Amino acid sequence: MKNYFLQSHDFLNAFYASTVDYVYHLHSSIEVVYCINGSGSAFLDGKEYTLKENEAFVVFPNQLHKYEGFKNGKFIIFIVPRNEMPYLSEITGDYKPLNPVISDGGKEILGLLSLLIDSYRICSEKSLRLYLELILSRIIEKSGKTDKEKNSEVITKILNFCQENYTQDISLEDISEKFNLSKGYLSHIFSDKLKINFRSYINDLRISAAKALIEQNKLNFTEISIKTGFSTTRTFNRAFLKSEGITPMQYKKSAGRH
């Protein structure tokens, strides 16, 4: 899973991860994170949920979500485009999970997800689709569903604009002019839905992109700061330390990029 907005996915993206740490984003796919061991906080439409061992977190298409604190554990991340499977489009519709956290005492979902991943490279697409329908049907049955909010389309457009322009010196005024919305309403969206102010959110996008560039180990910190929209390397270092609790150099070393 990439930590970018409104991305397109292949037929299926399923893999193991030791860390799940993504800023608020949304996309048109169904997403499931299963915690094999470890724990962390998942946020859905501004509400925080704690995910523990043998629990899954399900996100329907076009729901705001992010993850924090999922480190040094073992997780399965599972993403499938709704439009690739008409059946999923039919059962998710314009709904959201009533309870996005699924406790799986019998480890049913874990077993199915593990089987899917183990079979990922050897099964036919038809078999994979059958696995997906079974898994997602059981997940949706366990989570329940309720109507989505009506302003999700507006939020989607705003966040997409932020994703496309975060490397520029954008402001609430720019978004207000772009979508003909008041600054007060825009501030409310960020504070109410994302629980963060606009400037901090843009910095989160920049830091997220910077982390990916650091891990690629192709650019120096000055180049990374410019590429991700920071005015100076000093500003980049300060924002990175505030966000991650460590400096960019410390992050580089922890990622094994010496």
C-alpha positions in Angstrom: 0.0 0.0 0.0 1.3 3.4 -0.9 0.6 6.4 1.3 -0.9 8.5 -1.5 -4.4 9.6 -2.3 -6.8 8.2 -4.9 -4.3 5.9 -6.3 -5.1 3.1 -8.7 -4.3 -0.5 -7.8 -3.7 -3.7 -9.6 -6.3 -6.5 -9.3 -4.9 -7.4 -5.9 -2.3 -6.0 -3.6 -1.6 -8.2 -0.6 1.5 -8.5 1.5 3.1 -8.8 4.9 4.6 -5.7 6.7 6.4 -5.1 9.9 5.4 -1.4 10.0 2.1 0.3 9.0 2.5 4.1 9.3 0.6 6.2 6.8 -0.9 9.7 6.9 -4.6 10.3 6.2 -5.5 9.1 2.8 -8.4 7.6 0.8 -8.8 5.6 -2.3 -11.5 3.7 -4.3 -10.4 0.3 -3.0 -11.4 -1.9 0.0 -8.5 -2.1 2.4 -7.9 -4.6 5.3 -5.1 -4.5 7.8 -4.8 -7.7 9.9 -2.6 -7.6 13.0 -0.8 -11.0 13.5 1.3 -9.6 16.4 2.0 -6.1 17.7 -0.6 -3.3 17.9 -1.3 0.2 16.8 -3.8 2.9 16.3 -6.0 3.1 13.2 -8.1 6.2 12.4 -11.3 6.2 10.3 -13.1 9.4 9.5 -11.5 11.1 12.5 -12.2 8.4 15.1 -9.3 6.4 16.7 -9.4 2.6 17.1 -6.9 0.4 18.8 -5.9 -2.7 16.9 -4.5 -5.7 18.7 -3.3 -9.2 17.9 -5.7 -11.2 15.8 -7.8 -8.2 15.0 -8.5 -6.8 11.5 -9.3 -3.2 10.5 -11.6 -2.8 7.4 -11.9 0.4 5.3 -14.6 0.8 2.6 -13.9 2.8 -0.6 -13.4 6.6 -0.2 -13.1 6.6 3.6 -10.5 8.8 5.3 -8.0 6.6 7.2 -4.5 6.6 8.6 -2.3 4.4 10.8 0.1 5.1 13.6 2.3 3.1 16.0 2.2 -0.2 14.1 5.9 -1.0 14.5 8.1 -4.0 15.0 5.1 -6.4 14.5 3.7 -8.5 11.8 0.7 -7.4 9.8 -1.1 -8.4 6.6 -2.2 -5.5 4.3 -4.8 -6.4 1.8 -6.2 -4.0 -0.9 -8.6 -4.8 -3.7 -10.3 -2.3 -6.1 -14.0 -2.4 -5.7 -14.7 -1.9 -9.4 -12.7 -5.0 -10.2 -15.3 -7.1 -8.5 -19.0 -6.1 -9.2 -20.1 -8.2 -6.2 -18.0 -6.1 -3.8 -19.4 -2.9 -5.4 -22.9 -4.2 -4.8 -22.4 -5.1 -1.1 -20.4 -2.1 -0.1 -22.4 0.5 -2.1 -22.6 3.9 -0.4 -21.9 2.5 3.0 -19.2 2.4 5.6 -18.3 -0.2 8.2 -20.5 0.0 11.3 -17.6 -1.4 13.3 -14.3 -1.4 11.4 -12.4 -3.4 14.0 -13.0 -7.2 13.7 -12.0 -9.4 16.5 -11.3 -12.9 15.2 -11.0 -15.2 18.1 -11.2 -18.3 15.9 -8.6 -16.8 13.6 -10.9 -17.3 10.6 -9.9 -14.2 8.8 -6.2 -14.6 9.5 -6.3 -18.1 8.1 -8.1 -17.0 4.9 -5.7 -14.1 4.4 -2.6 -16.2 5.0 -4.0 -18.8 2.5 -4.6 -16.0 0.0 -1.1 -14.7 0.3 0.5 -18.1 0.2 -1.4 -18.9 -3.0 -0.9 -15.5 -4.6 1.7 -16.4 -7.1 0.5 -19.9 -8.0 -3.3 -19.5 -8.2 -5.2 -18.5 -11.3 -7.0 -15.1 -11.3 -10.3 -16.9 -11.1 -9.2 -18.7 -7.9 -7.9 -15.5 -6.4 -11.2 -13.7 -7.1 -13.1 -16.5 -5.3 -10.8 -16.2 -2.3 -11.4 -12.5 -2.2 -15.1 -12.8 -2.4 -15.1 -15.2 0.5 -12.8 -13.2 2.6 -14.4 -9.8 2.0 -17.9 -11.3 2.4 -17.0 -12.6 5.9 -15.3 -9.4 6.8 -18.3 -7.2 5.8 -20.7 -9.6 7.5 -18.7 -9.2 10.7 -18.3 -5.4 10.5 -21.8 -4.5 9.5 -22.4 -1.3 7.5 -24.2 2.0 7.8 -24.8 5.0 5.4 -21.8 7.1 4.5 -21.8 10.9 5.0 -23.0 12.9 2.0 -20.0 15.3 1.9 -17.4 12.6 1.1 -17.1 13.7 -2.5 -16.1 17.3 -1.5 -13.5 15.9 0.9 -12.2 13.6 -1.8 -11.6 16.5 -4.2 -9.9 18.6 -1.5 -7.5 15.8 -0.5 -6.8 15.0 -4.1 -5.9 18.6 -4.7 -3.6 18.6 -1.6 -1.9 15.4 -2.9 -1.3 16.9 -6.3 0.1 20.2 -5.0 1.7 19.6 -1.6 5.2 20.3 -3.0 4.0 23.8 -3.9 3.4 26.7 -1.5 -0.4 26.1 -1.3 -2.7 27.6 1.2 -6.3 27.4 2.4 -6.9 30.5 0.2 -5.8 28.5 -2.9 -8.2 25.7 -2.0 -11.0 28.1 -1.2 -10.6 29.7 -4.6 -10.3 26.4 -6.4 -13.5 24.9 -5.1 -15.5 28.1 -4.2 -15.6 27.1 -0.5 -15.2 29.4 2.5 -12.0 29.2 4.5 -14.1 28.5 7.6 -15.7 25.5 6.0 -12.3 24.2 4.9 -10.8 24.7 8.3 -13.7 22.7 9.8 -13.1 19.8 7.4 -9.5 19.5 8.5 -10.2 20.0 12.2 -13.3 17.8 12.3 -12.4 15.0 9.9 -8.7 14.8 10.0 -8.2 16.2 13.6 -5.3 18.3 12.3 -4.8 21.8 10.9 -4.2 22.4 7.2 -0.5 23.4 7.5 0.3 20.4 9.7 -1.5 18.1 7.2 0.6 19.5 4.3 3.7 18.9 6.3 2.6 15.3 7.0 2.3 14.7 3.2 5.7 16.2 2.7 7.3 14.1 5.5 5.7 11.0 4.2 7.1 11.6 0.7 10.5 12.5 2.2 10.7 9.2 4.1 10.1 7.3 0.9 12.9 9.2 -0.8 15.3 8.6 2.1 14.6 4.9 1.9 15.4 5.0 -1.8 18.9 6.4 -0.9 19.3 8.3 -4.2 19.1 11.9 -3.1 20.8 14.0 -0.4 18.8 15.8 2.3 19.0 19.1 0.5 17.6 17.6 -2.7 14.9 15.8 -0.7 13.8 18.9 1.1 13.4 20.8 -2.2 11.7 17.9 -3.9 9.1 17.6 -1.1 8.2 21.3 -0.9 10.2 22.6 2.0 11.7 26.1 1.6 15.0 25.2 3.3 16.8 22.2 4.7 16.6 23.7 8.2 12.8 23.8 7.9 12.7 20.2 6.6 14.9 19.0 9.5 12.7 20.8 12.0 9.4 19.5 10.5 10.9 15.9 10.3 12.0 15.9 13.9 8.6 17.2 15.1 6.7 14.6 13.0 8.9 11.5 13.6 10.8 12.3 16.8 14.1 11.7 15.1 16.2 13.6 12.6 16.3 12.6 8.9 19.9 11.3 9.4 18.7 9.1 12.3 15.8 7.9 10.2 18.2 7.0 7.4 20.3 5.0 9.7 17.3 3.2 11.2 16.2 2.3 7.7 19.6 0.7 7.1 20.6 3.3 4.5 24.1 4.3 5.6 
